[in-house]
Amino acid sequence: MMYGFGMNGGWWLIGMGMMVLFLIAIILLVIWAVRSMYPRQKFSGHDQALETLRQRYAAGEINAAEYEQARARLEEIPVG
């Protein structure tokens, strides 16, 4: 008796399911690899302000005293 599954008894369905799972695993692996090669940096507004301040200081747009004063203000450190 074949029970309506044809000659292979439904094994083709299991094989197809395994192929689909394999393809999903490959796609997830590719997504993971691409995301790990290009990590996104998430900066809060505070972090972005500090990074901009560092860049301006490195470019010579502001001097050391201005940098320290602005950094202290951003980090809420009392300036002495």
Protein Blocks (a to p, Z undefined) as FASTA:
>chain_A
ZZlnojnnommmmmmmmmmmmmmmmmmmmmmmmmmmmccddddfklmmmmmmmmmmmnop
acfklmmmmmmmmnopacZZ
